[in-house]
Amino acid sequence: MDFLRPASWAEALAAKAEHPSAVPLAGGTDVMVEINFDHRRPEYLLDLQRIGELHTWDADGPDVRLGAAVPYTRIIDHLADELPGLALAARTVGSPQIRNRGSVGGNLGAASPAGDSHPALLAAGAEVEAESVRGTRLIPVEEFYTGVKRNALAPDELIRAVRIRKATGPQQFSKVGTRNAMVIAVCAFGIALHPGSRTVRTGIGSAAPTPVRARAAEEFLAAALDDGRLWDTRGPLGPAVAGEFAELASGACNPIDDVRGSAAYRRRAVGVMARRTLGWVWGAYRGNEGRGAACA
Ligand SMILES: Cc1cc2nc3c(=O)[nH]c(=O)nc-3n(C[C@H](O)[C@H](O)[C@H](O)COP(=O)(O)OP(=O)(O)OC[C@H]3O[C@@H](n4cnc5c(N)ncnc54)[C@H](O)[C@@H]3O)c2cc1C
């Protein structure tokens, strides 16, 4: 196995163009596990650790441009105001050691349906900045996941950054696992209210071959909020609205039975998380952080 250690982004792109089979290495918390267990024996490893710009972010505009290798710990410590949903999701990843190394770029590169950043990225609205020596393209995150552990990157492309919309309303993330820490999600749910555009976005993890949005639930809720003038009045949400939202979110799942949980359990759990997180974000939107007061 050859170890390629580019010192700059331009060198990394050139190396990937020359060796398209080279496996990028960011924090290594997925890649090294695969190599150690002999699940993967790449001809080339492309180490991105020396490329400083991948470890920084720019939060000046309406988006945060998050370098692909920024570790979760830094998102939690520095970006919880701009990216509250992603920061909440980041808190649930692995252990402190994993959060110190693991990155959103790596989570996207691995494209596991159970990756914790995906529901938060889908809910916030994000684009993946993919680059090669041929140029740069922005891929809406919902188009990035193409199958189980598959993504839309071409063989010569690398993720440079992820552009994530800064929160303009409350966001939440919920994850079901077999214990509280160091656990792969049985399923997960993210929700973001976007009061400026009067839209709602969601993300579901680990309940379909790829992370997905619950689009019917989003549209239903946005229409219900509009019809009831609730964006303006910030009044309570009726239980029927929360119940229908949960039902539609559950219907967006296409889960399988596996060692972590049955398909039926996942559908049910996603509905429960949808209802619960809706209560939390609506409570926050109403200016009442008390979690029980959101629904009538
Ligand atoms: C003990 C343990 C616990 C874990 N717990 C969780 C958890 O709770 N939730 C969760 O979501 N994940 C978990 N993981 C998985 C892992 O930590 C995450 O997926 C993490 O986000 C990977 O980031 P990384 O920087 O370490 O990626 P790496 O391992 O370096 O790379 C992961 C994949 O992305 C590719 N890649 C990396 N950077 C780029 C780039 N710039 N461009 C293109 N491709 C790239 C790599 O080639 C590889 O295919 C856990 C892992 C371990 C070992």
The ligand as a Tripos MOL2 file, in Angstrom:
@<TRIPOS>MOLECULE
LIG
   53    58     1     0     0
SMALL
NO_CHARGES

@<TRIPOS>ATOM
      1 C1        -15.7030    3.4520   17.5950 C.3       1 LIG1
      2 C2        -16.4050    4.1680   16.4940 C.ar      1 LIG1
      3 C3        -17.6250    4.7840   16.7460 C.ar      1 LIG1
      4 C4        -18.3040    5.4630   15.7180 C.ar      1 LIG1
      5 N1        -19.4930    6.0470   16.0160 N.ar      1 LIG1
      6 C5        -20.1530    6.7130   15.0370 C.ar      1 LIG1
      7 C6        -21.4010    7.3360   15.3260 C.ar      1 LIG1
      8 O1        -21.9120    7.3140   16.4410 O.2       1 LIG1
      9 N2        -22.0210    7.9970   14.3090 N.ar      1 LIG1
     10 C7        -21.4860    8.0700   13.0550 C.ar      1 LIG1
     11 O2        -22.0900    8.6850   12.1630 O.2       1 LIG1
     12 N3        -20.2960    7.4850   12.7600 N.ar      1 LIG1
     13 C8        -19.6340    6.8130   13.7140 C.ar      1 LIG1
     14 N4        -18.4300    6.2100   13.4170 N.ar      1 LIG1
     15 C9        -17.9310    6.2620   12.0600 C.3       1 LIG1
     16 C10       -16.9810    7.4500   11.7780 C.3       1 LIG1
     17 O3        -16.4200    7.9690   12.9450 O.3       1 LIG1
     18 C11       -17.7150    8.5820   11.0410 C.3       1 LIG1
     19 O4        -18.2850    8.1150    9.8300 O.3       1 LIG1
     20 C12       -16.7920    9.7770   10.7460 C.3       1 LIG1
     21 O5        -17.5880   10.8600   10.3300 O.3       1 LIG1
     22 C13       -15.7590    9.4880    9.6910 C.3       1 LIG1
     23 O6        -14.9550   10.6390    9.5420 O.3       1 LIG1
     24 P1        -13.3740   10.5240    9.3000 P.3       1 LIG1
     25 O7        -12.8620   11.8950    9.0910 O.co2     1 LIG1
     26 O8        -12.7310    9.7210   10.3650 O.co2     1 LIG1
     27 O9        -13.3700    9.7010    7.9130 O.3       1 LIG1
     28 P2        -12.3140    8.6930    7.3020 P.3       1 LIG1
     29 O10       -12.3230    7.4090    8.0200 O.co2     1 LIG1
     30 O11       -11.0060    9.3500    7.1090 O.co2     1 LIG1
     31 O12       -13.0090    8.5200    5.8640 O.3       1 LIG1
     32 C14       -14.3060    7.9560    5.7560 C.3       1 LIG1
     33 C15       -14.6600    7.7990    4.2740 C.3       1 LIG1
     34 O13       -14.7310    9.0480    3.6390 O.3       1 LIG1
     35 C16       -13.7640    9.1630    2.6040 C.3       1 LIG1
     36 N5        -13.2710   10.5430    2.6700 N.ar      1 LIG1
     37 C17       -12.7430   11.1790    3.7510 C.ar      1 LIG1
     38 N6        -12.4770   12.4550    3.4430 N.ar      1 LIG1
     39 C18       -12.8350   12.6260    2.1540 C.ar      1 LIG1
     40 C19       -12.7860   13.7450    1.2610 C.ar      1 LIG1
     41 N7        -12.3370   14.9510    1.6440 N.pl3     1 LIG1
     42 N8        -13.2370   13.5610   -0.0070 N.ar      1 LIG1
     43 C20       -13.7270   12.3640   -0.4000 C.ar      1 LIG1
     44 N9        -13.7870   11.2790    0.3950 N.ar      1 LIG1
     45 C21       -13.3530   11.4150    1.6620 C.ar      1 LIG1
     46 C22       -12.7260    8.1120    2.9150 C.3       1 LIG1
     47 O14       -12.0150    7.6680    1.7830 O.3       1 LIG1
     48 C23       -13.6160    7.0080    3.4830 C.3       1 LIG1
     49 O15       -14.2570    6.3030    2.4470 O.3       1 LIG1
     50 C24       -17.7390    5.5250   14.4250 C.ar      1 LIG1
     51 C25       -16.4860    4.9350   14.1660 C.ar      1 LIG1
     52 C26       -15.8300    4.2630   15.1960 C.ar      1 LIG1
     53 C27       -14.4970    3.6190   14.9130 C.3       1 LIG1
@<TRIPOS>BOND
     1     1     2 1
     2     2     3 ar
     3     2    52 ar
     4     3     4 ar
     5     4     5 ar
     6     4    50 ar
     7     5     6 ar
     8     6     7 ar
     9     6    13 1
    10     7     8 2
    11     7     9 ar
    12     9    10 ar
    13    10    11 2
    14    10    12 ar
    15    12    13 ar
    16    13    14 ar
    17    14    15 1
    18    14    50 ar
    19    15    16 1
    20    16    17 1
    21    16    18 1
    22    18    19 1
    23    18    20 1
    24    20    21 1
    25    20    22 1
    26    22    23 1
    27    23    24 1
    28    24    25 2
    29    24    26 1
    30    24    27 1
    31    27    28 1
    32    28    29 2
    33    28    30 1
    34    28    31 1
    35    31    32 1
    36    32    33 1
    37    33    34 1
    38    33    48 1
    39    34    35 1
    40    35    36 1
    41    35    46 1
    42    36    37 ar
    43    36    45 ar
    44    37    38 ar
    45    38    39 ar
    46    39    40 ar
    47    39    45 ar
    48    40    41 1
    49    40    42 ar
    50    42    43 ar
    51    43    44 ar
    52    44    45 ar
    53    46    47 1
    54    46    48 1
    55    48    49 1
    56    50    51 ar
    57    51    52 ar
    58    52    53 1
@<TRIPOS>SUBSTRUCTURE
     1 LIG1         1 GROUP 0 **** ****
